[in-house]
Amino acid sequence: MESIREIYRIGFGPSSSHTMGPRKAAEIFKQRFPDAPRYRATLHGSLAATGKGHLTDRAIFDVFSTEKTELLWKPEEILPKHPNALTLEALDETGEVVGNWRVYSVGGGKIIDDDHDPEEDSVYPLSTMEDILDWTQKNGRSFWEYVEEIEGASIYDHLAEVWEVMKQAIANGLEAEGVLPGPLNLRRKASSYFVKAKNYTGTLKEKTLIFAYALAVGEENAAGGRIVTAPTCGSCGTMPAVLKRMYDSFDFSDQKIHRALATAGLIGNLVKTNASISGAKVGCQGEIGTACAMATAAATQLLGGTPQQIEYAAEMGIEHHLGLTCDPIMGLVQVPCIERNAFAAERALNTATFALLSDGQHLVSFDKIVKTMKQTGHDLPSIYKETSEGGLAYFYKKKYGG
C-alpha cells in the first residue's frame, strides 16, 4: 500500500484521471523526447469517451502544443489493464515513430504503464482494515499514529499544505460567481448559499454552510482551479467541507485537522489498494463513496471516536453509496458531480454521529464492504462508468441533443 501522498495530490481540475493524469504523462514523455518534431496522442476507452468534457485535450496540448500534436479519440478501444488508457508517440520529420509509451490513468492523478509493479509503490506493510485495527488494539494507538509510524513526522508537512490548499479552494469558490466553463452554462451556487447561511441559525445554518463549502470546492474544480484530490478531483469537495465545518464549529487546532487528514488518507488508501477510486473502473461509488468514507472517518476521530467507531463510520460511508453510477452530463465534472459532493459531506457528518452513538460493533466490516464495492463496480455496465453513455448523460443528450 502506497503513501497517502498519492491520495492527496495538489493540482488543477477538473478531473484527476482525465486531466491531471494525462498532463503528467505528457510531461514525462516530453522529457524523454524533448526535441521531437511532432507528437501523437491516442486516447482509449473512457479517457476518450469523456475526454473533451474533462479537458483532456487541453491538458495534452498545454504540454506538447496544438501545432505539434495529433490527437486521436478511440472510445471503442477499452484496454484490459484499465479503461483510462493513453498512447503517446514521438514522430520524426517523416512521420515515423521514434518513441512510444502506453500509459494508464488509474484515478486520483496516478499513472502507471505496462511495466508497473504495484509492489514498488508499497510503503505500508499492512493493507487491510482488519490488520490495521489489530495493530491499534495491540498498541493502544489510533489510525493517524499508524500513518505517522510508517511515513514519519514529515508527512505532516504535506498534510499541512493539503489543508491550506483545501481552505483556499473554499475561499476562492465562495468568492467566485457567474457561469462555469462548458456548454451547460451552469451557474455557480456556492456564493449565494454562503450568503443565505448568514440569515439562518442553528442546524439550518450549519447545514447550509457545509453545502456552500462543498459546492465551492466542486465549482472551483469544474472551473480548472487548484484543488486537492480527496481522493479524486470529482470528489474533492467532500473532505474540505467536513473539515472546515469541524474546524470552525469546534475550534480544532490545525494539528488535529492534520491528524484527521492522516486517518482519512489511510481509509482512502485501503479502498484504492483493495478496490478502486476510479469512476472509469467502478463508477462514482469509488469516488464519492470513498470521499464520504474518508470524511466521516476524519469527523469521527475529531469527535473522539475509537478506532472501532471510525472503522464503522468509514464502512457506512461506502455502504450507502454502493452502486452509484458515474454518468456526467456531456462529460463535464459538473452535473451530477458537484452536488454529490455537498450531499456526501452532509451524509458524512450524519454517519459520524450514527457511529459515535454505537459501541463500534456491526455486522459488515470495512474490508467486506470494499470487496463488495469492487465486485459491484465490476458488474456495472460500462455505460455507467465515466463514459457519459448512460443514466443522466443519456437522457439529457436524448432530450436536448447535447
C-alpha positions as MATLAB code, in Angstrom:
seq = 'MESIREIYRIGFGPSSSHTMGPRKAAEIFKQRFPDAPRYRATLHGSLAATGKGHLTDRAIFDVFSTEKTELLWKPEEILPKHPNALTLEALDETGEVVGNWRVYSVGGGKIIDDDHDPEEDSVYPLSTMEDILDWTQKNGRSFWEYVEEIEGASIYDHLAEVWEVMKQAIANGLEAEGVLPGPLNLRRKASSYFVKAKNYTGTLKEKTLIFAYALAVGEENAAGGRIVTAPTCGSCGTMPAVLKRMYDSFDFSDQKIHRALATAGLIGNLVKTNASISGAKVGCQGEIGTACAMATAAATQLLGGTPQQIEYAAEMGIEHHLGLTCDPIMGLVQVPCIERNAFAAERALNTATFALLSDGQHLVSFDKIVKTMKQTGHDLPSIYKETSEGGLAYFYKKKYGG';
ca = [
       0.000    0.000    0.000;
       1.442    3.342   -1.115;
       1.961    6.647    0.679;
      -1.094    8.756    1.469;
       0.623   11.496   -0.530;
      -0.808    9.642   -3.538;
      -4.350   10.133   -2.218;
      -3.824   13.841   -1.596;
      -2.441   15.276   -4.837;
      -2.438   19.026   -5.311;
      -3.224   20.171   -8.836;
      -5.735   21.712  -11.192;
      -9.147   20.307  -12.128;
     -11.485   19.266  -13.436;
     -10.508   15.570  -13.380;
      -7.723   13.671  -11.662;
      -7.954   10.735  -14.077;
      -8.744   12.669  -17.258;
      -6.805   15.901  -16.695;
      -4.097   15.535  -14.045;
      -3.033   12.030  -15.102;
      -2.720   12.700  -18.857;
      -0.932   16.003  -18.209;
       1.610   14.251  -16.008;
       2.105   11.508  -18.609;
       2.645   14.080  -21.359;
       5.179   15.967  -19.245;
       7.182   12.803  -18.571;
       7.067   11.765  -22.231;
       8.180   15.194  -23.407;
      11.177   15.000  -21.082;
      12.130   11.730  -22.791;
      11.711   13.153  -26.307;
      12.110   16.932  -25.909;
      13.222   17.584  -29.497;
      10.627   15.520  -31.364;
       9.247   17.491  -34.339;
       5.768   16.098  -33.732;
       3.769   14.085  -31.196;
       0.719   11.854  -31.440;
      -1.586   11.048  -28.530;
      -4.267    8.360  -28.761;
      -6.983    8.277  -26.106;
      -8.628    4.908  -25.466;
     -11.818    3.851  -23.684;
     -13.254    6.136  -21.018;
     -10.398    8.583  -21.454;
     -11.650    9.182  -24.989;
     -15.371    8.925  -24.215;
     -15.425   11.878  -21.800;
     -12.050   13.444  -22.505;
     -13.407   16.583  -24.160;
     -15.697   17.372  -21.249;
     -12.855   16.712  -18.825;
     -10.416   18.918  -20.817;
      -8.064   16.029  -21.566;
      -7.217   17.560  -24.918;
      -6.316   20.897  -23.338;
      -4.088   19.172  -20.768;
      -2.141   17.407  -23.535;
      -1.942   20.425  -25.833;
      -0.673   22.556  -22.958;
       2.366   20.257  -22.785;
       3.031   19.411  -26.451;
       1.396   22.471  -28.118;
      -1.540   22.265  -30.507;
       0.551   22.830  -33.629;
       2.873   19.886  -32.997;
       0.335   17.336  -31.785;
      -2.108   14.955  -33.447;
      -4.843   13.769  -31.086;
      -6.847   10.613  -31.809;
     -10.034    9.616  -29.977;
     -10.863    5.889  -29.720;
     -13.610    5.392  -27.101;
     -14.432    1.957  -28.520;
     -10.968    0.619  -27.631;
     -11.158   -0.477  -23.998;
      -7.818   -1.969  -22.992;
      -7.741   -4.795  -20.436;
      -5.385   -3.166  -17.905;
      -7.566   -0.095  -17.303;
     -10.307    1.767  -19.230;
      -8.371    5.059  -18.982;
      -5.561    4.406  -21.461;
      -3.324    6.804  -23.362;
      -0.758    6.011  -26.069;
       1.907    8.673  -26.614;
       4.172    8.668  -29.671;
       7.104   10.850  -30.737;
       7.448   11.289  -34.502;
      10.351   12.394  -36.694;
      10.136   14.773  -39.690;
       8.868   11.994  -41.955;
       6.161   10.878  -39.553;
       7.971    7.734  -38.403;
       7.526    6.749  -34.766;
      10.782    7.183  -32.820;
       9.375    6.510  -29.362;
       6.128    5.435  -27.726;
       4.635    4.894  -24.288;
       1.337    3.288  -23.198;
       0.025    4.874  -20.002;
      -2.988    4.201  -17.772;
      -4.561    6.910  -15.629;
      -5.878    4.817  -12.739;
      -7.520    7.509  -10.610;
      -6.507   10.243   -8.237;
      -3.963   11.577  -10.731;
      -1.825    8.436  -10.594;
      -0.447    6.943  -13.798;
       1.097    3.533  -14.462;
       2.366    1.688  -17.526;
       2.549   -1.938  -18.646;
       5.776   -2.469  -16.691;
       4.332   -1.159  -13.443;
       4.810   -3.374  -10.394;
       2.431   -2.424   -7.541;
       4.943   -3.731   -5.019;
       7.327   -0.946   -5.995;
       4.856    1.593   -4.602;
       4.395   -0.217   -1.311;
       5.077    1.728    1.867;
       2.696    0.164    4.367;
       3.264   -3.454    5.467;
      -0.423   -3.763    6.411;
      -3.033   -3.346    3.682;
      -6.342   -4.421    5.222;
      -8.509   -2.730    7.834;
      -8.588   -5.932    9.870;
      -4.809   -5.959   10.243;
      -4.581   -2.244   10.969;
      -7.360   -2.442   13.553;
      -5.495   -5.321   15.184;
      -2.382   -3.100   15.293;
      -4.319   -0.301   17.025;
      -5.686   -2.681   19.628;
      -2.327   -4.264   20.396;
      -0.566   -0.910   20.651;
      -3.333    1.196   22.181;
      -2.966    3.720   19.377;
      -5.101    5.122   16.576;
      -5.002    5.253   12.778;
      -3.160    8.553   12.479;
      -0.423    7.155   14.719;
      -0.006    4.214   12.350;
       0.405    6.644    9.467;
       2.976    8.617   11.450;
       4.911    5.473   12.374;
       5.131    4.329    8.748;
       5.598    7.649    6.937;
       7.388    9.619    9.649;
       6.646   13.087   11.009;
       7.479   14.625    7.620;
       4.062   13.514    6.345;
       2.591   16.420    8.280;
       4.425   18.891    6.079;
       2.461   17.558    3.142;
      -0.801   17.407    5.099;
      -0.310   20.991    6.260;
      -0.045   22.091    2.628;
      -3.081   19.966    1.759;
      -5.125   21.695    4.452;
      -4.075   25.151    3.291;
      -4.965   24.378   -0.340;
      -8.341   22.980    0.764;
      -9.140   26.159    2.719;
      -8.046   28.355   -0.175;
     -10.206   26.389   -2.612;
     -13.202   27.016   -0.342;
     -12.381   30.731   -0.128;
     -11.923   31.014   -3.893;
     -15.152   29.181   -4.591;
     -17.170   31.286   -2.156;
     -15.880   34.462   -3.781;
     -16.413   33.410   -7.410;
     -19.712   33.963   -9.197;
     -21.083   33.533  -12.692;
     -21.246   30.593  -15.085;
     -18.921   27.595  -15.108;
     -16.982   26.793  -18.303;
     -18.668   24.498  -20.808;
     -21.866   24.209  -22.844;
     -24.178   23.538  -19.859;
     -23.949   27.200  -18.775;
     -24.251   26.018  -15.178;
     -24.305   28.891  -12.678;
     -22.225   28.752   -9.525;
     -24.245   28.342   -6.314;
     -21.665   28.391   -3.510;
     -21.520   32.166   -3.087;
     -25.279   32.604   -2.775;
     -25.600   29.613   -0.416;
     -22.920   31.116    1.803;
     -24.702   34.480    1.951;
     -28.046   32.798    2.696;
     -26.443   30.870    5.565;
     -25.790   34.192    7.304;
     -29.552   34.680    7.662;
     -30.114   31.294    9.279;
     -29.434   29.967   12.763;
     -28.797   26.609   14.381;
     -28.896   23.401   12.385;
     -30.151   25.067    9.213;
     -27.208   27.455    9.210;
     -24.686   24.665    9.751;
     -26.257   22.532    7.016;
     -26.259   25.433    4.545;
     -22.631   26.258    5.331;
     -21.430   22.726    4.671;
     -23.350   22.732    1.375;
     -21.702   26.040    0.475;
     -18.203   24.773    1.314;
     -18.598   21.579   -0.721;
     -20.119   23.432   -3.667;
     -17.315   25.999   -3.534;
     -14.586   23.396   -3.995;
     -16.570   21.409   -6.554;
     -17.143   24.537   -8.609;
     -13.504   25.553   -8.361;
     -12.553   22.123   -9.655;
     -15.050   22.364  -12.525;
     -13.509   25.711  -13.472;
      -9.997   24.222  -13.561;
      -8.964   25.740  -10.233;
      -6.356   24.461   -7.785;
      -7.675   21.727   -5.527;
      -6.643   18.581   -3.633;
      -7.704   15.128   -4.781;
      -9.518   13.548   -1.858;
      -9.417   11.001   -3.306;
     -10.192   12.382   -6.815;
     -10.933   15.733   -8.441;
     -14.573   14.817   -8.977;
     -14.980   14.118   -5.243;
     -12.658   16.864   -4.000;
     -15.325   18.939   -2.224;
     -16.476   16.486    0.438;
     -13.402   16.350    2.685;
     -12.705   20.121    2.746;
     -16.351   20.865    3.583;
     -16.429   18.459    6.533;
     -13.044   19.564    7.878;
     -13.932   23.262    7.561;
     -17.191   22.633    9.415;
     -15.335   20.788   12.185;
     -12.573   23.400   12.329;
     -14.948   26.342   12.714;
     -17.607   24.763   14.925;
     -15.311   23.096   17.444;
     -12.275   25.378   17.236;
      -9.940   22.464   16.494;
      -6.238   23.151   16.058;
      -4.538   22.710   12.693;
      -2.619   19.803   14.223;
      -5.846   17.919   14.937;
      -7.011   18.558   11.381;
      -3.699   17.208   10.051;
      -4.155   14.047   12.116;
      -7.701   13.671   10.800;
      -6.315   14.012    7.276;
      -3.838   11.236    8.052;
      -6.616    8.892    9.146;
      -8.776    9.786    6.152;
      -5.824    9.237    3.820;
      -5.342    5.766    5.247;
      -9.013    4.977    4.592;
      -8.720    6.189    1.003;
      -5.561    4.171    0.550;
      -7.269    0.971    1.687;
     -10.028    1.474   -0.875;
      -7.562    2.319   -3.640;
      -5.453   -0.745   -2.837;
      -8.231   -3.297   -2.442;
     -10.797   -1.930   -4.923;
     -10.574    1.326   -6.896;
     -11.180    5.070   -6.637;
     -11.562    5.401  -10.406;
     -15.003    6.281  -11.773;
     -14.000    4.633  -15.041;
     -13.297    1.410  -13.169;
     -16.081    1.135  -10.559;
     -18.397    4.098  -11.080;
     -18.939    7.052   -8.761;
     -19.203    4.772   -5.721;
     -15.418    4.576   -5.915;
     -15.057    8.362   -5.951;
     -17.804    9.955   -3.862;
     -18.298    6.807   -1.758;
     -14.622    6.797   -0.824;
     -14.669   10.558   -0.217;
     -17.609   10.111    2.164;
     -15.803    7.263    3.953;
     -12.684    9.403    4.329;
     -14.622   12.435    5.560;
     -16.738   10.521    8.047;
     -13.639    8.774    9.436;
     -11.979   12.170    9.914;
     -15.071   13.623   11.611;
     -15.491   10.590   13.878;
     -11.874   10.842   15.006;
     -12.159   14.585   15.653;
     -15.258   13.989   17.778;
     -13.457   11.470   19.971;
     -14.350    8.208   18.280;
     -12.496    4.964   18.942;
     -10.753    3.063   16.132;
     -13.731    0.684   16.054;
     -16.180    3.567   15.672;
     -14.002    5.147   12.975;
     -13.936    1.856   11.084;
     -17.735    1.602   11.387;
     -18.206    5.154   10.120;
     -15.923    4.568    7.130;
     -17.739    1.345    6.298;
     -21.095    3.127    6.244;
     -19.698    5.873    4.054;
     -19.132    3.320    1.303;
     -22.054    1.015    2.077;
     -24.642    3.713    1.480;
     -23.112    4.751   -1.827;
     -22.918    1.234   -3.270;
     -23.890    1.088   -6.923;
     -23.610    4.840   -7.507;
     -23.068    5.369  -11.218;
     -20.703    7.769  -12.944;
     -22.820    9.467  -15.613;
     -21.615   13.071  -16.046;
     -23.741   15.102  -18.443;
     -21.719   15.926  -21.579;
     -18.641   14.505  -19.870;
     -18.303   17.563  -17.647;
     -17.417   17.285  -13.952;
     -20.483   19.368  -13.121;
     -23.813   17.528  -13.123;
     -24.348   15.481  -11.008;
     -20.795   15.618   -9.655;
     -20.777   18.965   -7.837;
     -23.994   18.418   -5.885;
     -22.920   14.904   -4.949;
     -20.028   16.408   -3.006;
     -22.436   18.516   -0.962;
     -24.742   15.635   -0.106;
     -21.815   13.313    0.658;
     -20.422   15.902    3.081;
     -23.733   16.132    4.925;
     -24.035   12.339    4.940;
     -20.515   12.055    6.354;
     -21.477   14.135    9.389;
     -24.668   12.148    9.924;
     -22.726    8.905    9.598;
     -20.142   10.074   12.132;
     -22.937   10.821   14.611;
     -24.509    7.419   13.985;
     -21.180    5.649   14.555;
     -20.463    7.620   17.748;
     -23.809    6.551   19.195;
     -22.758    2.911   18.777;
     -20.134    0.824   20.505;
     -18.413    0.240   17.168;
     -19.771   -3.266   16.752;
     -21.535   -4.002   13.468;
     -22.201   -6.811   11.012;
     -20.438   -5.775    7.779;
     -16.735   -4.971    8.118;
     -14.926   -2.241    6.188;
     -12.880   -4.856    4.324;
     -16.037   -6.669    3.245;
     -17.737   -3.509    2.003;
     -14.652   -2.608   -0.026;
     -14.714   -6.044   -1.651;
     -18.429   -5.588   -2.282;
     -17.849   -2.224   -3.908;
     -15.167   -3.702   -6.146;
     -17.488   -6.510   -7.275;
     -20.380   -4.099   -7.758;
     -18.156   -1.928   -9.938;
     -17.139   -4.973  -11.963;
     -20.799   -5.822  -12.527;
     -21.831   -2.306  -13.570;
     -22.265   -1.921  -17.344;
     -19.611    0.280  -18.926;
     -22.213    2.920  -19.825;
     -22.342    3.796  -16.120;
     -18.579    4.115  -15.667;
     -17.498    7.593  -16.807;
     -18.418    7.156  -20.451;
     -21.441    9.516  -20.441;
     -23.403    6.872  -22.350;
     -25.991    6.038  -19.683;
     -28.063    7.482  -16.862;
     -28.361   11.257  -16.635;
     -25.936   11.792  -19.501;
     -28.024    9.631  -21.836;
     -31.380   11.224  -21.047;
     -30.012   14.761  -21.197;
     -28.500   14.078  -24.599;
     -31.677   12.396  -25.781;
     -33.828   15.368  -24.759;
     -31.593   18.282  -25.674;
     -29.245   16.758  -28.221;
     -26.268   17.884  -26.140;
];
